[in-house]
Amino acid sequence: MRMVDLIAKKRDGKILSKEEIKWIIDEYTNNRIPDYQMSALTMAIFYQDMTDQEITDLTLAMAHSGEVVDLSSIEGIKVDKHSTGGVGDTTTLILAPLVASVGVPVAKMSGRGLGYTGGTLDKLEAIPGFKIELTEETFIRLVNESKVAVIGQSGNLAPADKKLYALRDVTATVDSIPLIASSIMSKKIAAGADAIVLDVTTGDGAFMKNIEDAKRLAKTMVRIGRLANRQTMAVISDMSQPLGEAIGNSLEVVEAIETLQGKGPADLLEMCYALGSQMVVLANKAKTVEQARLMLEEALSSGKALAKFREMIQNQGGDDSVIDHPEKILTAKYVFDLPAKQSGVITKLVANELGIAAMMLGAGRKTKEDAIDFAVGLKLCKKVGQSIEAGEPILTIHSNQPKEEIQEVIDLLYKNIEIGEDGAEPPLIHAIITE
């Protein structure tokens, strides 16, 4: 085969065979296809699209370009959950122990945050001593014994995707649904789960800004999963405003604890029930999502879910006393409110801009090499649709710099918070995609 012929084939809108796609991925992973030719192919895909079968073949080729995790020695159906990203998305910290507490094995491999999208590993590392690097043997033992462990992704998981993603980032081909879908699903399949629940976010704080693109991405990934013999479904959720109230690593850990105590924000808890119920059904622990939800509600109200989170922290070397003493990790030097300049109703909290403001405080990374300040972030006092009086706090800023040194952050926040005469809370879930 010659790469130039395959580029021309896709440029002309023709379908690439499974063998051709596998050859491209193998050759590119082994540095035998130069970046300039792969760039030409990704641009051809961007304009000509791919069939479901092509996307599935691309996904499986990338999944098998490196290590494929074997979780067969873990008893039961292993269900993974993936979010396409957002602001204040603390769901994994709550879902992992909540779903595990009703007997579903959660063998979760997570990533770090980049830009305004927070990473689960960074949040967990805000807990003193918590180890996200475990041997495969320890990881499997913990899931068999305790039903839950959350670790970092293997360095050799879907290496073709790492190369391709870096290339797409600098060649204006990120916004391609076949390439997005294959990127996400190749990592999920390589991570070894039997079933996958996808949280596809849409809105200002999401990668997919409009609902139609989110639906197409969700349907594409569900089809890929099914064609790859993985039970797969997707929830399309709103990310026009941050989920929950906390943006920042330690703040989100505390919010997860409060939610597992039954005291968390209503939207965050509802999102966890929606995703968790699907996970329980896919694991064959309940026949309907209604039955699964009742199981999760009981686990939360009885304290089983919180006890499972404590056990998970202990198992992975963390200091579980943070559950009873959250002040141990809420250590920002300066804590002050952002007051409303007028009375009215909150009509807009632009999620991605609030995430960028938190990143500017040190809660996120501009580059992969940046260090994160676990202590800093934002805590919302009001959400869209809620009334507010002039002078009342819209949110609280946790900073390790004094107020006068973060004026740029304050200006950005005011610019992206709107107060009007009326406003409605946006719907939390837009659609459920099962096929």
C-alpha positions in Angstrom: 0.0 0.0 0.0 1.0 3.6 -0.5 -0.2 6.4 1.8 -0.6 8.8 -1.1 -3.1 6.5 -2.7 -5.1 6.2 0.5 -5.1 10.0 1.0 -6.5 10.4 -2.6 -9.1 7.7 -2.0 -10.5 9.5 1.1 -10.1 12.9 -0.6 -12.5 11.6 -3.3 -15.1 10.4 -0.7 -14.4 6.7 -1.0 -14.5 4.2 1.8 -11.3 2.9 3.3 -11.2 -0.8 4.1 -10.4 -2.3 7.5 -7.0 -3.5 6.2 -6.2 -0.1 4.8 -7.1 1.7 8.1 -5.1 -0.8 10.2 -2.1 -0.4 7.9 -2.3 3.4 8.2 -2.4 3.3 12.0 0.3 0.7 12.3 2.6 2.6 10.0 1.9 5.9 11.7 2.4 4.6 15.2 5.8 3.2 14.1 6.9 6.5 12.5 6.8 5.1 9.0 4.2 7.7 7.8 5.3 11.3 8.2 3.1 13.9 9.9 2.5 15.8 6.7 0.8 12.8 5.1 -1.2 12.0 8.2 -2.3 15.7 8.3 -3.5 15.4 4.7 -5.6 12.3 5.6 -7.1 13.9 8.7 -8.1 16.9 6.6 -9.7 14.6 4.0 -11.6 12.9 6.8 -12.7 16.3 8.2 -14.3 17.2 4.8 -15.4 13.8 3.6 -16.5 12.2 6.9 -16.4 8.4 7.5 -19.0 5.6 7.6 -19.8 3.9 11.0 -17.8 0.9 9.9 -14.8 3.0 9.0 -15.0 4.8 12.4 -15.2 1.5 14.2 -12.2 0.1 12.2 -10.2 3.2 13.0 -11.2 3.0 16.7 -10.2 -0.7 17.0 -6.9 -0.1 15.1 -6.0 2.7 17.6 -7.2 0.7 20.6 -4.8 -2.1 19.6 -1.9 0.1 18.7 -0.5 -0.4 22.2 -1.4 -2.1 25.5 -5.0 -3.5 25.8 -5.9 -3.9 29.5 -7.2 -7.4 30.4 -9.8 -7.1 33.2 -11.2 -10.6 32.7 -9.9 -11.7 36.2 -12.2 -9.1 37.8 -15.5 -10.7 38.7 -18.7 -9.3 37.1 -19.5 -6.9 34.3 -17.0 -3.9 34.4 -18.8 -0.7 33.5 -16.7 2.4 32.6 -18.0 6.0 32.4 -16.5 8.7 30.3 -17.4 12.4 30.1 -16.5 14.5 27.1 -15.5 17.3 29.5 -16.9 20.2 31.4 -16.5 22.6 34.3 -17.1 21.4 37.8 -17.6 17.9 36.6 -17.1 16.0 39.9 -19.2 13.0 38.9 -16.5 10.3 38.8 -15.5 11.0 42.5 -19.2 10.4 43.5 -20.1 7.7 40.9 -17.2 5.4 41.5 -18.0 4.7 45.2 -21.7 5.1 44.8 -22.0 2.5 42.0 -19.5 0.2 43.7 -21.5 0.3 46.9 -24.3 -1.6 45.1 -22.0 -4.3 43.9 -20.9 -3.1 40.5 -17.2 -3.4 39.9 -15.7 0.0 38.9 -12.2 -0.4 37.5 -11.7 3.2 36.4 -8.8 4.6 34.4 -8.9 8.4 34.4 -6.9 11.3 33.0 -5.5 14.7 34.1 -7.0 18.1 33.4 -5.9 20.4 30.6 -7.2 23.9 30.1 -10.4 24.7 32.0 -11.6 21.0 32.0 -10.7 19.4 35.3 -9.1 16.0 35.5 -10.2 13.3 37.9 -6.7 12.3 38.8 -5.8 15.9 39.9 -8.9 16.0 42.1 -8.0 12.7 43.8 -4.4 13.9 44.3 -5.8 16.8 46.3 -6.4 14.1 49.0 -3.0 13.8 50.9 -1.3 10.5 50.1 -3.7 9.3 47.5 -1.9 7.1 45.0 -3.2 7.1 41.4 -0.3 4.8 40.2 -0.9 1.2 41.1 0.4 -2.0 39.6 -2.1 -3.9 37.5 -2.0 -6.7 40.0 -2.9 -4.3 42.9 -5.6 -2.6 40.8 -7.3 -5.9 39.9 -7.1 -7.1 43.5 -8.6 -3.9 44.9 -11.5 -4.0 42.5 -12.2 -7.7 43.3 -12.0 -7.0 47.0 -13.6 -3.6 47.3 -15.4 -3.2 43.9 -13.6 0.1 43.2 -10.2 1.6 42.2 -9.4 4.7 40.2 -5.9 5.0 38.6 -4.1 6.8 35.9 -4.1 5.6 32.3 -1.2 3.4 31.2 1.5 5.3 29.3 1.1 2.8 26.4 -2.7 2.9 26.2 -3.7 3.7 22.6 -0.4 5.4 21.6 -1.8 6.0 18.0 -4.4 8.3 19.6 -1.8 10.3 21.5 0.1 10.9 18.3 -3.0 11.7 16.2 -4.5 14.0 18.8 -1.3 16.1 19.0 -1.4 16.4 15.2 -5.1 17.3 15.0 -4.5 20.0 17.6 -2.1 21.9 15.3 -3.8 21.2 12.0 -7.3 22.5 12.6 -8.8 19.0 12.5 -9.9 18.6 16.1 -13.6 19.4 15.3 -14.2 16.2 13.3 -16.8 13.8 14.8 -15.2 10.6 13.3 -11.8 11.7 14.8 -13.3 12.7 18.2 -15.4 9.6 18.5 -12.5 7.2 17.6 -10.2 9.1 20.0 -12.5 8.7 22.9 -13.7 5.1 22.2 -10.2 3.8 21.4 -9.1 4.6 24.9 -12.2 3.2 26.5 -11.9 -0.1 24.6 -8.2 -0.4 25.4 -9.0 0.2 29.1 -10.8 -3.2 29.1 -14.4 -2.3 30.2 -17.3 -4.6 29.2 -19.8 -1.8 29.0 -19.5 2.0 28.6 -21.7 4.9 29.8 -20.9 8.1 28.0 -21.7 11.6 29.3 -21.7 13.8 26.2 -21.8 17.4 27.3 -23.2 20.3 25.3 -23.2 24.1 25.8 -20.6 26.9 26.5 -18.5 24.7 28.8 -18.5 21.7 26.5 -16.6 20.7 23.4 -19.9 20.3 21.5 -21.5 23.7 21.7 -24.8 22.7 20.1 -27.2 19.9 20.8 -27.3 18.5 17.2 -23.5 18.0 17.2 -23.7 16.4 20.6 -26.4 14.0 19.5 -24.4 13.0 16.4 -21.2 12.4 18.4 -23.2 10.4 21.0 -24.9 8.2 18.4 -21.6 7.7 16.6 -19.9 6.5 19.8 -22.8 4.3 20.8 -22.6 2.6 17.4 -18.9 2.2 17.7 -19.3 0.6 21.1 -22.0 -1.8 19.8 -19.9 -2.8 16.7 -17.0 -3.4 19.0 -19.1 -5.7 21.2 -19.3 -3.3 24.1 -22.7 -2.5 25.7 -22.7 1.3 25.2 -25.2 4.2 25.9 -24.9 7.9 26.2 -26.5 10.7 28.2 -26.4 14.2 26.6 -26.1 16.6 29.5 -26.1 20.4 29.7 -22.8 22.3 30.3 -24.0 25.9 29.6 -23.3 26.5 33.3 -20.9 24.6 35.6 -22.2 21.4 37.1 -22.6 21.6 40.8 -21.1 24.6 42.7 -17.4 23.9 43.0 -14.6 24.6 40.4 -11.2 23.6 41.6 -9.6 20.4 42.9 -9.9 20.5 46.7 -13.2 22.3 46.5 -14.6 19.5 44.2 -13.3 16.8 46.6 -15.2 18.4 49.4 -18.3 18.8 47.2 -18.1 15.1 46.4 -18.0 14.2 50.1 -21.0 16.5 50.8 -22.9 14.9 47.9 -22.2 11.4 49.3 -23.4 12.7 52.7 -26.7 13.7 51.0 -25.9 17.5 51.2 -24.5 18.2 47.7 -25.9 20.4 45.0 -29.2 19.1 43.5 -28.0 19.2 39.8 -24.8 17.2 40.6 -26.6 14.6 42.6 -29.2 14.2 39.8 -26.5 13.8 37.2 -24.9 11.1 39.3 -28.2 9.2 39.7 -28.8 9.5 35.9 -25.4 8.1 34.9 -25.1 5.7 37.8 -28.5 4.1 37.1 -27.4 3.4 33.6 -24.2 1.8 34.9 -26.1 -0.4 37.3 -28.4 -1.6 34.5 -25.6 -2.3 32.1 -23.9 -4.3 34.8 -27.1 -6.5 35.1 -27.6 -5.5 38.8 -31.0 -4.0 38.0 -33.5 -4.6 35.2 -34.7 -1.0 34.9 -33.2 2.4 35.5 -36.0 3.1 38.0 -35.0 0.1 40.1 -31.3 1.0 39.7 -32.0 4.5 41.0 -33.8 3.2 44.1 -30.7 1.1 44.8 -28.4 4.1 44.5 -30.7 6.3 46.6 -30.7 3.7 49.4 -26.9 3.3 49.2 -26.5 7.1 49.6 -29.1 7.6 52.3 -27.8 4.6 54.4 -24.2 5.8 54.3 -22.9 2.9 52.3 -21.7 5.1 49.4 -19.7 7.4 51.7 -18.2 4.4 53.5 -17.2 3.0 50.1 -15.5 6.3 49.3 -13.6 6.2 52.6 -12.5 2.6 51.9 -11.4 3.6 48.4 -9.2 6.4 49.8 -7.7 4.1 52.4 -7.0 1.4 49.8 -5.1 3.9 47.7 -3.0 5.3 50.5 -5.0 8.5 51.1 -5.8 10.3 54.3 -9.5 9.5 54.8 -9.8 12.0 57.7 -10.5 14.6 55.0 -14.1 13.2 55.0 -14.6 14.4 58.5 -12.2 17.4 58.4 -12.5 19.0 55.0 -10.6 22.0 56.3 -7.4 19.9 55.9 -7.5 20.5 52.1 -9.4 23.8 52.0 -6.2 25.7 52.5 -6.3 28.8 50.2 -4.7 31.9 51.9 -7.4 34.3 50.7 -11.2 33.6 50.6 -13.5 36.4 49.5 -16.9 36.9 47.8 -17.7 38.3 44.4 -20.7 40.5 45.1 -23.6 41.2 42.6 -23.5 44.7 41.1 -27.3 44.7 40.7 -30.4 42.9 41.9 -32.3 40.5 39.6 -32.1 36.9 38.4 -28.9 35.1 37.3 -29.4 34.6 33.5 -26.0 33.3 32.5 -22.9 31.7 34.0 -20.6 31.1 31.0 -19.1 27.7 32.0 -15.9 27.7 30.0 -15.0 31.3 31.0 -15.6 30.5 34.7 -13.4 27.5 34.2 -10.7 29.7 32.6 -10.9 32.1 35.6 -10.3 29.1 37.9 -7.4 28.0 35.7 -5.9 31.6 36.0 -6.0 31.2 39.8 -3.9 28.0 39.4 -6.7 25.3 39.5 -5.9 24.1 35.9 -3.1 23.8 33.4 -2.4 25.9 30.3 0.2 23.2 29.2 0.7 19.6 30.3 3.8 20.6 32.2 2.1 23.2 34.4 1.8 22.4 38.2 -1.7 22.7 39.8 -2.6 24.5 43.0 -5.1 22.1 44.6 -6.3 24.7 47.1 -7.6 27.4 44.7 -10.9 27.7 42.8 -14.4 29.1 42.8 -17.5 28.1 44.8 -20.8 29.3 43.3 -23.4 30.7 45.6 -26.1 31.2 42.9 -27.0 29.3 39.7 -28.9 30.3 36.6 -32.6 31.0 37.4 -32.0 32.0 41.0 -32.7 35.5 42.2 -30.0 37.7 43.8 -29.8 41.1 45.6 -27.2 43.8 44.9 -24.2 43.2 47.2 -25.1 39.5 47.7 -22.3 37.0 46.8 -22.5 35.4 43.4 -19.6 33.2 44.2 -16.6 32.8 46.5 -13.1 33.0 45.3 -10.4 30.8 46.9 -7.0 32.2 46.0 -3.4 32.1 47.1 -2.9 35.6 45.8 -4.4 38.7 47.4 -7.5 40.4 45.8 -5.5 43.2 44.3 -3.3 40.8 42.3 -6.2 38.9 40.7 -8.1 41.8 39.2 -7.9 40.2 35.7 -9.7 37.1 37.1 -12.4 39.3 38.8 -12.9 41.2 35.6 -13.3 38.0 33.6 -15.9 36.7 36.1 -18.0 39.8 36.0 -17.9 39.8 32.2 -19.3 36.2 32.0 -22.0 36.4 34.7 -25.2 38.1 33.6 -28.1 39.3 35.8 -31.4 40.2 34.2 -35.1 40.4 35.1 -35.9 36.8 34.5 -34.1 33.6 33.6 -34.9 29.9 33.8 -32.7 27.0 34.9 -31.5 25.1 31.9 -32.5 21.4 31.5 -29.9 19.1 33.0 -30.3 16.2 30.6 -31.2 16.8 26.9 -31.4 13.2 25.7 -30.6 9.5 26.3 -29.0 7.7 23.4 -29.1 3.9 23.5 -28.7 3.0 19.8 
